[in-house]
Amino acid sequence: MITLADQGTFVTNQVMNKSEDAALIERFLAGEEAAFAQITMKYRKQVYAIAYRFTRNHAEADDLTQETFIRAFKNLGTFRQEASLKTWLLKICTNLSINMTRSGRITKDSGDQVEDHEQIHPPGYEEGLIFDERKRDLYEAINKLPPKQKETLLLKTFQDLTCEEVATIMKCSVGTVKANVFNALKKLRAWMN
Amino acid sequence: MDKKAIEAYLDDPTRPPQHADDRELVNLLEEISELDVPDPGPDYWNQFNHRLQNRLAEEQTRRQTAWWHKWLRAPIWMSGAVALILLVAFLTLRPQQAYDSPSLASMNQVDLQFLVQLYDDATLGDLTSQDAFTDEWDLELIDEFGTESEAIDLYFEPDSFDGEELKSMWDQKG
């Protein structure tokens, strides 16, 4: 259960994040490239996570994450800071992911395994990769949803995104976001039962 | 299922819906929220940074050299237009030193005066191109041999060349 104190902390964090991001953007636009590296470090996991949510494929998620930051690097000068930097980055990544999923370019699910890079995994990593049957069924059901409902649902259930942020990313009204989420949930419940 | 109850929950997650049906939907929503994304691990993120830096460096290089790439890719008509502009600029701005030379300027002045004189003179001003062939000897030669060059070739045949005769003819004609 989220308390009012939690909400207060969340709002304070968002305000601090925004001013911190504004400073990073300013430094980058002044020619300090290290500032962009800091932006990457700060948001890369969130961008990867949203890409993975859409694709369920590590290689594609990796590619989308790289492409998102390349585009951000090229277009940061045109970012008007009306939305937060996080929302802007997630919007870029979501658009790229939607283009990829709708074009059907995604290779078949690689079984949620990270196989492109040799690495030493921390203990429990392998277990973390294994999805139980319920989760797999749920993902399959989400994939059957109409694209707009699926995309809205995946964004709304991603971390702490608000309906307003999802509306900004999806370029629609808050009412549409809520309606899409409601309709998606109704269908999912019917299919899952 | 109450749409408004779900919308209210989306606005304020601290107030879960009262109805069992609606709570079921909220539970489903939370279940989707908890679908985790596997963390690829620290090695992946190190490689990620390295690869991204390389791609950004390539991007910067491409941006720096983009102007001449664009120029090479520009349509031919654009190159033609630029060439035309350069030609016009050259013709307009080129130095006109030849006409500024004092000797040439004075020669032009002499030529001008001569022409004025020529056209002011009533007798000379009526001259036509036919009047240029006043020398009957020239006309005869051309009538006989067709062109002046043929006449000269025939006249100065090595076997029949007589320098003395030519000199006397030259003297007679003045």
Interface residues (C-beta under 8 A of the other chain):
Chain A: M1 I2 T3 L4 Q7 F36 A37 T40 M41 R44 K45 Y48 A49 Y52 R53 H58 D62 T65 Q66 F69 I70 F73 K74 D112 V114 H117 E118 Q119 I120 H121 P122 Y125 G128 L129 K135 L138 Y139 I142 L153 L154 K156 T157 F158 C163 V177 K178 A179 V181 F182 L185 K186 L188 R189 M192
Chain B: M1 K3 I6 E7 L10 D11 P13 T14 E24 L25 L28 L29 E31 I32 S33 L35 D36 V37 P38 D39 P40 G41 D43 Y44 W45 Q47 F48 N49 R51 L52 Q53 R55 L56 E59
